[in-house]
């Protein structure tokens, strides 16, 4: 399921997104309305788009994204 499909199917829900990683969305958790991201896809996006090496991408995401708490709508990041 894409981010676009999730938003279209849930017009009354305001989802919190991780900027620049729409293609890494793999679903959402319906009881909390939190988006679910594939961590590996996010790493791949940074490697391809930003020309980071694999370890740099992991370090960047762990520091700036995976460990961030931005409220109850904080997305879920999983290994898929």
Residue pairs with C-beta under 8 A, 6 or more apart in sequence:
1 25
1 26
1 27
1 28
2 22
2 25
3 15
3 17
3 22
3 25
3 35
6 15
6 25
6 27
6 28
6 35
7 13
7 15
10 28
10 33
13 33
14 73
15 28
15 33
15 34
15 35
15 73
16 34
16 35
16 70
16 71
16 73
16 74
16 75
17 25
17 35
17 75
18 24
18 35
18 37
18 42
18 65
18 75
20 45
20 49
21 37
21 41
21 42
21 45
23 41
23 45
24 37
24 38
24 39
24 41
24 42
24 45
25 35
25 36
25 37
25 38
26 36
26 37
26 38
26 41
26 78
26 80
27 35
27 36
28 34
28 35
28 36
29 36
29 76
32 72
32 73
33 73
34 73
34 74
34 75
34 76
35 75
35 76
36 75
36 76
36 77
36 78
37 75
37 76
37 77
37 78
38 78
38 79
38 80
39 61
39 66
39 77
39 78
39 79
39 80
40 79
40 80
41 80
42 57
42 61
42 65
42 77
43 54
43 57
43 58
43 61
46 52
46 56
46 57
46 60
46 61
47 53
47 54
47 57
50 57
52 60
65 77
66 77
68 74
